[in-house]
Amino acid sequence: METTSTSKNSKAMDWILFLVFLVIFVLMLMFADEWFWVPMPFMLTYLVKALDAM
């Protein structure tokens, strides 16, 4: 069973990775709009993990 600090650390890392991929997604949407979909699976995966829906 995971400890609380490990779970909180993992959740914080999931939020950080979600935000990083969100920035990449927005930048690619602005500058390379034909490739905006590439970071989308990563962004959505870390959002789901951060919200504890998985």
TAKAWO-V991622 format. One record per backbone hydrogen bond with DSSP energy under -1.0 kcal/mol. CO is the residue of the C=O (numbers start at 1). NH is the residue of the N-H. E is the energy in kcal/mol with one decimal. If there is no record, write none. Layout:
# TAKAWO-V991622
CO,NH,E
CO,NH,E
This chain:
# TAKAWO-V991622
3,7,-2.0
4,8,-2.6
5,9,-2.3
6,10,-2.4
7,11,-2.4
8,12,-2.4
9,13,-2.2
10,14,-2.2
11,15,-2.1
12,16,-2.2
13,17,-2.7
14,18,-2.3
15,19,-2.4
16,20,-2.3
17,21,-2.5
18,22,-2.1
19,23,-2.2
20,24,-2.3
21,25,-2.5
22,26,-2.5
23,27,-2.7
24,28,-2.6
25,29,-2.0
26,30,-1.9
27,31,-2.7
28,32,-1.8
32,35,-2.6
35,38,-1.6
39,43,-2.5
40,44,-2.6
41,45,-2.1
42,46,-2.3
43,47,-1.6
44,48,-2.3
45,49,-2.3
46,50,-2.2
47,51,-2.0
48,53,-2.4
49,52,-1.1
